Every structure is written in structure tokens, then in C-alpha cells.
């Protein structure tokens, strides 16, 4: 198995996981926003949600760095061209 193949598989898995976590985190944010007005017990969970948002961002950043690019850019006389 080539390193590119491994990078593609790992990058796709991280992108999928990061996307799913972002969707779940968004639902949790909306649920907490709706419940916060009625019950202040959810206020302590805001720190956990902020940490989850940071972790999700880190996973998506890592996926972007690991996954090989879908196009190659070359520079020709100062202009970027795609192949």
C-alpha cells in the first residue's frame, strides 16, 4: 500500500469524522440554546461545547493537512496554473 493511498484513506476518515462531529455539535448548541432559558443547569456544559468545537476544528485541520490535494498547482511566470 502506497503512502498516498494511506493518506487518502486517513484524510477521508478524518474529514468524515470531523463533519459528523460538527453536525452533532451544532445540534447540541441549538438544544442548549433552547434549554438555557428554562434551566440554568446547562450553563456548565458550555465549556464542554467550546472544547468540542476546538477538537472538531483540530480534526478538520489535520484532515486537510493529511489528505493529498485534488489538484497540483504549478507556478509559471508568477501565475498559478492547475493541471
Biopython code that builds the backbone (N, CA, C, O; Angstrom):
import numpy as np
from Bio.PDB.StructureBuilder import StructureBuilder

atoms = [
    (1, "UNK", "N", (0.847, -1.173, 0.000)),
    (1, "UNK", "CA", (0.000, 0.000, 0.000)),
    (1, "UNK", "C", (0.892, 1.235, 0.000)),
    (1, "UNK", "O", (1.802, 1.348, 0.821)),
    (2, "UNK", "N", (0.638, 2.137, -0.896)),
    (2, "UNK", "CA", (1.470, 3.337, -1.009)),
    (2, "UNK", "C", (1.126, 4.358, 0.070)),
    (2, "UNK", "O", (0.052, 4.315, 0.671)),
    (3, "UNK", "N", (2.054, 5.269, 0.300)),
    (3, "UNK", "CA", (1.805, 6.306, 1.307)),
    (3, "UNK", "C", (0.661, 7.223, 0.870)),
    (3, "UNK", "O", (-0.078, 7.732, 1.713)),
    (4, "UNK", "N", (0.508, 7.436, -0.438)),
    (4, "UNK", "CA", (-0.601, 8.265, -0.917)),
    (4, "UNK", "C", (-1.934, 7.604, -0.624)),
    (4, "UNK", "O", (-2.889, 8.267, -0.219)),
    (5, "UNK", "N", (-1.999, 6.287, -0.830)),
    (5, "UNK", "CA", (-3.229, 5.556, -0.556)),
    (5, "UNK", "C", (-3.588, 5.633, 0.929)),
    (5, "UNK", "O", (-4.754, 5.803, 1.286)),
    (6, "UNK", "N", (-2.585, 5.508, 1.781)),
    (6, "UNK", "CA", (-2.829, 5.606, 3.223)),
    (6, "UNK", "C", (-3.284, 7.009, 3.574)),
    (6, "UNK", "O", (-4.220, 7.178, 4.356)),
    (7, "UNK", "N", (-2.633, 8.026, 3.003)),
    (7, "UNK", "CA", (-3.025, 9.402, 3.272)),
    (7, "UNK", "C", (-4.450, 9.683, 2.826)),
    (7, "UNK", "O", (-5.188, 10.385, 3.516)),
    (8, "UNK", "N", (-4.845, 9.141, 1.677)),
    (8, "UNK", "CA", (-6.210, 9.334, 1.193)),
    (8, "UNK", "C", (-7.194, 8.713, 2.162)),
    (8, "UNK", "O", (-8.183, 9.344, 2.533)),
    (9, "UNK", "N", (-6.935, 7.481, 2.577)),
    (9, "UNK", "CA", (-7.858, 6.798, 3.492)),
    (9, "UNK", "C", (-7.955, 7.495, 4.838)),
    (9, "UNK", "O", (-9.050, 7.677, 5.369)),
    (10, "UNK", "N", (-6.811, 7.887, 5.394)),
    (10, "UNK", "CA", (-6.807, 8.582, 6.686)),
    (10, "UNK", "C", (-7.472, 9.945, 6.555)),
    (10, "UNK", "O", (-8.281, 10.327, 7.400)),
    (11, "UNK", "N", (-7.133, 10.679, 5.497)),
    (11, "UNK", "CA", (-7.732, 12.001, 5.292)),
    (11, "UNK", "C", (-9.240, 11.936, 5.141)),
    (11, "UNK", "O", (-9.959, 12.753, 5.716)),
    (12, "UNK", "N", (-9.727, 10.962, 4.364)),
    (12, "UNK", "CA", (-11.175, 10.821, 4.181)),
    (12, "UNK", "C", (-11.861, 10.439, 5.484)),
    (12, "UNK", "O", (-12.945, 10.941, 5.782)),
    (13, "UNK", "N", (-11.241, 9.553, 6.267)),
    (13, "UNK", "CA", (-11.821, 9.172, 7.554)),
    (13, "UNK", "C", (-11.880, 10.361, 8.501)),
    (13, "UNK", "O", (-12.879, 10.553, 9.194)),
    (14, "UNK", "N", (-10.817, 11.161, 8.537)),
    (14, "UNK", "CA", (-10.813, 12.343, 9.396)),
    (14, "UNK", "C", (-11.833, 13.377, 8.935)),
    (14, "UNK", "O", (-12.507, 13.994, 9.760)),
    (15, "UNK", "N", (-11.951, 13.569, 7.633)),
    (15, "UNK", "CA", (-12.955, 14.509, 7.123)),
    (15, "UNK", "C", (-14.364, 14.060, 7.470)),
    (15, "UNK", "O", (-15.202, 14.870, 7.867)),
    (16, "UNK", "N", (-14.622, 12.769, 7.320)),
    (16, "UNK", "CA", (-15.943, 12.228, 7.651)),
    (16, "UNK", "C", (-16.239, 12.403, 9.145)),
    (16, "UNK", "O", (-17.325, 12.841, 9.524)),
    (17, "UNK", "N", (-15.254, 12.054, 9.988)),
    (17, "UNK", "CA", (-15.428, 12.191, 11.436)),
    (17, "UNK", "C", (-15.614, 13.649, 11.834)),
    (17, "UNK", "O", (-16.494, 13.973, 12.631)),
    (18, "UNK", "N", (-14.786, 14.526, 11.279)),
    (18, "UNK", "CA", (-14.896, 15.947, 11.608)),
    (18, "UNK", "C", (-16.230, 16.537, 11.198)),
    (18, "UNK", "O", (-16.799, 17.361, 11.914)),
    (19, "UNK", "N", (-16.731, 16.113, 10.038)),
    (19, "UNK", "CA", (-18.023, 16.598, 9.567)),
    (19, "UNK", "C", (-19.150, 16.107, 10.463)),
    (19, "UNK", "O", (-20.045, 16.874, 10.820)),
    (20, "UNK", "N", (-19.106, 14.824, 10.829)),
    (20, "UNK", "CA", (-20.142, 14.280, 11.718)),
    (20, "UNK", "C", (-20.116, 14.965, 13.077)),
    (20, "UNK", "O", (-21.166, 15.268, 13.643)),
    (21, "UNK", "N", (-18.908, 15.212, 13.604)),
    (21, "UNK", "CA", (-18.803, 15.902, 14.890)),
    (21, "UNK", "C", (-19.329, 17.329, 14.799)),
    (21, "UNK", "O", (-19.962, 17.815, 15.736)),
    (22, "UNK", "N", (-19.075, 17.997, 13.692)),
    (22, "UNK", "CA", (-19.567, 19.369, 13.523)),
    (22, "UNK", "C", (-21.092, 19.398, 13.498)),
    (22, "UNK", "O", (-21.708, 20.294, 14.074)),
    (23, "UNK", "N", (-21.696, 18.421, 12.834)),
    (23, "UNK", "CA", (-23.161, 18.353, 12.782)),
    (23, "UNK", "C", (-23.729, 18.080, 14.174)),
    (23, "UNK", "O", (-24.691, 18.724, 14.594)),
    (24, "UNK", "N", (-23.128, 17.119, 14.890)),
    (24, "UNK", "CA", (-23.589, 16.815, 16.248)),
    (24, "UNK", "C", (-23.419, 18.005, 17.180)),
    (24, "UNK", "O", (-24.290, 18.292, 18.001)),
    (25, "UNK", "N", (-22.294, 18.694, 17.050)),
    (25, "UNK", "CA", (-22.028, 19.850, 17.898)),
    (25, "UNK", "C", (-23.022, 20.967, 17.622)),
    (25, "UNK", "O", (-23.452, 21.656, 18.547)),
    (26, "UNK", "N", (-23.388, 21.150, 16.374)),
    (26, "UNK", "CA", (-24.373, 22.174, 16.003)),
    (26, "UNK", "C", (-25.731, 21.869, 16.626)),
    (26, "UNK", "O", (-26.397, 22.762, 17.150)),
    (27, "UNK", "N", (-26.140, 20.593, 16.565)),
    (27, "UNK", "CA", (-27.412, 20.193, 17.195)),
    (27, "UNK", "C", (-27.372, 20.413, 18.701)),
    (27, "UNK", "O", (-28.348, 20.873, 19.293)),
    (28, "UNK", "N", (-26.235, 20.083, 19.322)),
    (28, "UNK", "CA", (-26.097, 20.285, 20.760)),
    (28, "UNK", "C", (-26.175, 21.767, 21.105)),
    (28, "UNK", "O", (-26.835, 22.147, 22.072)),
    (29, "UNK", "N", (-25.504, 22.603, 20.320)),
    (29, "UNK", "CA", (-25.576, 24.058, 20.530)),
    (29, "UNK", "C", (-27.016, 24.554, 20.473)),
    (29, "UNK", "O", (-27.453, 25.320, 21.332)),
    (30, "UNK", "N", (-27.747, 24.112, 19.456)),
    (30, "UNK", "CA", (-29.129, 24.556, 19.297)),
    (30, "UNK", "C", (-29.995, 24.074, 20.454)),
    (30, "UNK", "O", (-30.830, 24.825, 20.958)),
    (31, "UNK", "N", (-29.804, 22.830, 20.877)),
    (31, "UNK", "CA", (-30.568, 22.294, 22.009)),
    (31, "UNK", "C", (-30.261, 23.023, 23.299)),
    (31, "UNK", "O", (-31.163, 23.307, 24.087)),
    (32, "UNK", "N", (-28.990, 23.327, 23.518)),
    (32, "UNK", "CA", (-28.627, 24.052, 24.736)),
    (32, "UNK", "C", (-29.153, 25.482, 24.714)),
    (32, "UNK", "O", (-29.576, 26.011, 25.742)),
    (33, "UNK", "N", (-29.124, 26.099, 23.547)),
    (33, "UNK", "CA", (-29.636, 27.473, 23.444)),
    (33, "UNK", "C", (-31.130, 27.509, 23.751)),
    (33, "UNK", "O", (-31.618, 28.441, 24.389)),
    (34, "UNK", "N", (-31.846, 26.493, 23.293)),
    (34, "UNK", "CA", (-33.286, 26.437, 23.554)),
    (34, "UNK", "C", (-33.568, 26.128, 25.020)),
    (34, "UNK", "O", (-34.540, 26.632, 25.583)),
    (35, "UNK", "N", (-32.729, 25.304, 25.641)),
    (35, "UNK", "CA", (-32.969, 24.884, 27.024)),
    (35, "UNK", "C", (-32.415, 25.861, 28.045)),
    (35, "UNK", "O", (-32.876, 25.862, 29.186)),
    (36, "UNK", "N", (-31.461, 26.679, 27.690)),
    (36, "UNK", "CA", (-30.810, 27.566, 28.644)),
    (36, "UNK", "C", (-31.784, 28.548, 29.270)),
    (36, "UNK", "O", (-31.665, 28.867, 30.453)),
    (37, "UNK", "N", (-32.727, 29.021, 28.510)),
    (37, "UNK", "CA", (-33.693, 29.966, 29.059)),
    (37, "UNK", "C", (-34.558, 29.351, 30.147)),
    (37, "UNK", "O", (-34.980, 30.046, 31.071)),
    (38, "UNK", "N", (-34.826, 28.056, 30.045)),
    (38, "UNK", "CA", (-35.682, 27.387, 31.023)),
    (38, "UNK", "C", (-34.908, 26.804, 32.193)),
    (38, "UNK", "O", (-35.434, 26.741, 33.304)),
    (39, "UNK", "N", (-33.673, 26.376, 31.971)),
    (39, "UNK", "CA", (-32.931, 25.681, 33.006)),
    (39, "UNK", "C", (-31.471, 26.107, 32.946)),
    (39, "UNK", "O", (-30.816, 25.937, 31.918)),
    (40, "UNK", "N", (-30.959, 26.657, 34.037)),
    (40, "UNK", "CA", (-29.583, 27.124, 34.046)),
    (40, "UNK", "C", (-28.581, 26.007, 34.309)),
    (40, "UNK", "O", (-27.379, 26.269, 34.331)),
    (41, "UNK", "N", (-29.031, 24.781, 34.508)),
    (41, "UNK", "CA", (-28.113, 23.660, 34.722)),
    (41, "UNK", "C", (-27.261, 23.393, 33.496)),
    (41, "UNK", "O", (-26.181, 22.813, 33.610)),
    (42, "UNK", "N", (-27.726, 23.804, 32.323)),
    (42, "UNK", "CA", (-26.965, 23.578, 31.101)),
    (42, "UNK", "C", (-25.798, 24.550, 30.943)),
    (42, "UNK", "O", (-24.950, 24.351, 30.073)),
    (43, "UNK", "N", (-25.740, 25.582, 31.756)),
    (43, "UNK", "CA", (-24.693, 26.588, 31.590)),
    (43, "UNK", "C", (-23.306, 26.003, 31.816)),
    (43, "UNK", "O", (-22.343, 26.480, 31.216)),
    (44, "UNK", "N", (-23.173, 24.985, 32.664)),
    (44, "UNK", "CA", (-21.859, 24.380, 32.888)),
    (44, "UNK", "C", (-21.391, 23.572, 31.687)),
    (44, "UNK", "O", (-20.202, 23.271, 31.576)),
    (45, "UNK", "N", (-22.291, 23.219, 30.798)),
    (45, "UNK", "CA", (-21.926, 22.436, 29.618)),
    (45, "UNK", "C", (-21.334, 23.301, 28.509)),
    (45, "UNK", "O", (-20.790, 22.769, 27.542)),
    (46, "UNK", "N", (-21.428, 24.615, 28.630)),
    (46, "UNK", "CA", (-20.908, 25.487, 27.580)),
    (46, "UNK", "C", (-19.398, 25.334, 27.407)),
    (46, "UNK", "O", (-18.891, 25.444, 26.291)),
    (47, "UNK", "N", (-18.674, 25.080, 28.500)),
    (47, "UNK", "CA", (-17.235, 24.843, 28.401)),
    (47, "UNK", "C", (-16.927, 23.577, 27.621)),
    (47, "UNK", "O", (-15.988, 23.542, 26.826)),
    (48, "UNK", "N", (-17.718, 22.541, 27.849)),
    (48, "UNK", "CA", (-17.536, 21.289, 27.118)),
    (48, "UNK", "C", (-17.832, 21.476, 25.637)),
    (48, "UNK", "O", (-17.160, 20.894, 24.786)),
    (49, "UNK", "N", (-18.826, 22.279, 25.334)),
    (49, "UNK", "CA", (-19.166, 22.543, 23.938)),
    (49, "UNK", "C", (-18.046, 23.331, 23.264)),
    (49, "UNK", "O", (-17.717, 23.074, 22.105)),
    (50, "UNK", "N", (-17.464, 24.279, 23.974)),
    (50, "UNK", "CA", (-16.344, 25.045, 23.417)),
    (50, "UNK", "C", (-15.151, 24.131, 23.151)),
    (50, "UNK", "O", (-14.485, 24.268, 22.125)),
    (51, "UNK", "N", (-14.876, 23.205, 24.062)),
    (51, "UNK", "CA", (-13.789, 22.251, 23.853)),
    (51, "UNK", "C", (-14.088, 21.346, 22.665)),
    (51, "UNK", "O", (-13.197, 21.060, 21.865)),
    (52, "UNK", "N", (-15.326, 20.898, 22.543)),
    (52, "UNK", "CA", (-15.718, 20.055, 21.403)),
    (52, "UNK", "C", (-15.543, 20.805, 20.092)),
    (52, "UNK", "O", (-15.125, 20.218, 19.094)),
    (53, "UNK", "N", (-15.853, 22.078, 20.083)),
    (53, "UNK", "CA", (-15.685, 22.898, 18.879)),
    (53, "UNK", "C", (-14.208, 22.999, 18.505)),
    (53, "UNK", "O", (-13.857, 22.940, 17.327)),
    (54, "UNK", "N", (-13.338, 23.153, 19.517)),
    (54, "UNK", "CA", (-11.900, 23.234, 19.274)),
    (54, "UNK", "C", (-11.370, 21.900, 18.734)),
    (54, "UNK", "O", (-10.581, 21.885, 17.788)),
    (55, "UNK", "N", (-11.799, 20.787, 19.328)),
    (55, "UNK", "CA", (-11.363, 19.462, 18.875)),
    (55, "UNK", "C", (-11.824, 19.216, 17.443)),
    (55, "UNK", "O", (-11.065, 18.691, 16.628)),
    (56, "UNK", "N", (-13.054, 19.589, 17.135)),
    (56, "UNK", "CA", (-13.573, 19.424, 15.779)),
    (56, "UNK", "C", (-12.740, 20.233, 14.782)),
    (56, "UNK", "O", (-12.417, 19.745, 13.699)),
    (57, "UNK", "N", (-12.403, 21.438, 15.142)),
    (57, "UNK", "CA", (-11.569, 22.262, 14.266)),
    (57, "UNK", "C", (-10.201, 21.628, 14.063)),
    (57, "UNK", "O", (-9.664, 21.649, 12.955)),
    (58, "UNK", "N", (-9.639, 21.067, 15.121)),
    (58, "UNK", "CA", (-8.325, 20.422, 15.015)),
    (58, "UNK", "C", (-8.390, 19.188, 14.120)),
    (58, "UNK", "O", (-7.473, 18.948, 13.334)),
    (59, "UNK", "N", (-9.456, 18.407, 14.227)),
    (59, "UNK", "CA", (-9.611, 17.217, 13.380)),
    (59, "UNK", "C", (-9.741, 17.619, 11.914)),
    (59, "UNK", "O", (-9.113, 17.015, 11.044)),
    (60, "UNK", "N", (-10.550, 18.632, 11.641)),
    (60, "UNK", "CA", (-10.706, 19.078, 10.258)),
    (60, "UNK", "C", (-9.414, 19.665, 9.704)),
    (60, "UNK", "O", (-9.096, 19.450, 8.535)),
    (61, "UNK", "N", (-8.660, 20.405, 10.525)),
    (61, "UNK", "CA", (-7.373, 20.936, 10.082)),
    (61, "UNK", "C", (-6.411, 19.803, 9.753)),
    (61, "UNK", "O", (-5.742, 19.824, 8.719)),
    (62, "UNK", "N", (-6.347, 18.802, 10.651)),
    (62, "UNK", "CA", (-5.461, 17.667, 10.425)),
    (62, "UNK", "C", (-5.860, 16.902, 9.166)),
    (62, "UNK", "O", (-4.997, 16.488, 8.392)),
    (63, "UNK", "N", (-7.153, 16.713, 8.959)),
    (63, "UNK", "CA", (-7.630, 16.022, 7.757)),
    (63, "UNK", "C", (-7.219, 16.782, 6.508)),
    (63, "UNK", "O", (-6.816, 16.181, 5.512)),
    (64, "UNK", "N", (-7.320, 18.098, 6.562)),
    (64, "UNK", "CA", (-6.944, 18.919, 5.418)),
    (64, "UNK", "C", (-5.446, 18.808, 5.136)),
    (64, "UNK", "O", (-5.031, 18.800, 3.977)),
    (65, "UNK", "N", (-4.626, 18.721, 6.203)),
    (65, "UNK", "CA", (-3.182, 18.614, 6.046)),
    (65, "UNK", "C", (-2.762, 17.224, 5.565)),
    (65, "UNK", "O", (-1.808, 17.102, 4.797)),
    (66, "UNK", "N", (-3.462, 16.172, 6.008)),
    (66, "UNK", "CA", (-3.084, 14.792, 5.678)),
    (66, "UNK", "C", (-3.555, 14.406, 4.285)),
    (66, "UNK", "O", (-2.816, 13.773, 3.531)),
    (67, "UNK", "N", (-4.768, 14.778, 3.944)),
    (67, "UNK", "CA", (-5.359, 14.373, 2.671)),
    (67, "UNK", "C", (-4.598, 15.024, 1.527)),
    (67, "UNK", "O", (-4.416, 16.241, 1.513)),
    (68, "UNK", "N", (-4.149, 14.211, 0.560)),
    (68, "UNK", "CA", (-3.438, 14.804, -0.573)),
    (68, "UNK", "C", (-4.358, 15.718, -1.376)),
    (68, "UNK", "O", (-5.570, 15.507, -1.427)),
    (69, "UNK", "N", (-3.781, 16.713, -1.990)),
    (69, "UNK", "CA", (-4.565, 17.671, -2.765)),
    (69, "UNK", "C", (-5.248, 17.031, -3.957)),
    (69, "UNK", "O", (-4.786, 16.022, -4.489)),
    (70, "UNK", "N", (-6.341, 17.625, -4.363)),
    (70, "UNK", "CA", (-7.073, 17.106, -5.509)),
    (70, "UNK", "C", (-6.562, 17.688, -6.813)),
    (70, "UNK", "O", (-6.926, 17.218, -7.891)),
    (71, "UNK", "N", (-5.722, 18.705, -6.722)),
    (71, "UNK", "CA", (-5.119, 19.261, -7.926)),
    (71, "UNK", "C", (-3.708, 19.705, -7.581)),
    (71, "UNK", "O", (-3.401, 19.998, -6.425)),
    (72, "UNK", "N", (-2.873, 19.750, -8.570)),
    (72, "UNK", "CA", (-1.495, 20.195, -8.371)),
    (72, "UNK", "C", (-1.356, 21.590, -8.956)),
    (72, "UNK", "O", (-1.794, 21.847, -10.077)),
    (73, "UNK", "N", (-0.765, 22.461, -8.218)),
    (73, "UNK", "CA", (-0.565, 23.832, -8.682)),
    (73, "UNK", "C", (0.886, 23.991, -9.124)),
    (73, "UNK", "O", (1.806, 23.524, -8.453)),
    (74, "UNK", "N", (1.071, 24.636, -10.226)),
    (74, "UNK", "CA", (2.424, 24.956, -10.687)),
    (74, "UNK", "C", (2.503, 26.450, -10.891)),
    (74, "UNK", "O", (1.494, 27.109, -11.141)),
    (75, "UNK", "N", (3.683, 26.971, -10.785)),
    (75, "UNK", "CA", (3.878, 28.406, -10.969)),
    (75, "UNK", "C", (4.632, 28.612, -12.268)),
    (75, "UNK", "O", (5.697, 28.034, -12.485)),
    (76, "UNK", "N", (4.069, 29.437, -13.122)),
    (76, "UNK", "CA", (4.689, 29.726, -14.401)),
    (76, "UNK", "C", (4.672, 31.233, -14.599)),
    (76, "UNK", "O", (3.617, 31.821, -14.835)),
    (77, "UNK", "N", (5.832, 31.852, -14.505)),
    (77, "UNK", "CA", (5.969, 33.296, -14.684)),
    (77, "UNK", "C", (5.067, 34.080, -13.720)),
    (77, "UNK", "O", (4.453, 35.081, -14.089)),
    (78, "UNK", "N", (5.009, 33.594, -12.480)),
    (78, "UNK", "CA", (4.275, 34.322, -11.467)),
    (78, "UNK", "C", (2.786, 34.073, -11.423)),
    (78, "UNK", "O", (2.095, 34.684, -10.607)),
    (79, "UNK", "N", (2.258, 33.197, -12.270)),
    (79, "UNK", "CA", (0.820, 32.906, -12.224)),
    (79, "UNK", "C", (0.638, 31.446, -11.868)),
    (79, "UNK", "O", (1.381, 30.589, -12.347)),
    (80, "UNK", "N", (-0.347, 31.156, -11.032)),
    (80, "UNK", "CA", (-0.624, 29.781, -10.627)),
    (80, "UNK", "C", (-1.552, 29.131, -11.654)),
    (80, "UNK", "O", (-2.581, 29.691, -12.031)),
    (81, "UNK", "N", (-1.168, 27.962, -12.083)),
    (81, "UNK", "CA", (-1.964, 27.202, -13.041)),
    (81, "UNK", "C", (-2.291, 25.851, -12.437)),
    (81, "UNK", "O", (-1.485, 25.303, -11.685)),
    (82, "UNK", "N", (-3.457, 25.300, -12.751)),
    (82, "UNK", "CA", (-3.794, 23.965, -12.274)),
    (82, "UNK", "C", (-3.712, 22.996, -13.444)),
    (82, "UNK", "O", (-3.957, 23.354, -14.596)),
    (83, "UNK", "N", (-3.365, 21.778, -13.117)),
    (83, "UNK", "CA", (-3.267, 20.766, -14.147)),
    (83, "UNK", "C", (-4.505, 19.917, -14.187)),
    (83, "UNK", "O", (-4.599, 19.002, -15.005)),
]
sb = StructureBuilder()
sb.init_structure("model")
sb.init_model(0)
sb.init_chain("A")
sb.init_seg("    ")
for serial, (resi, resn, name, xyz) in enumerate(atoms, 1):
    if name == "N":
        sb.init_residue(resn, " ", resi, " ")
    sb.init_atom(name, np.array(xyz, "f"), 0.0, 1.0, " ", f" {name:<3s}", serial, name[0])
structure = sb.get_structure()
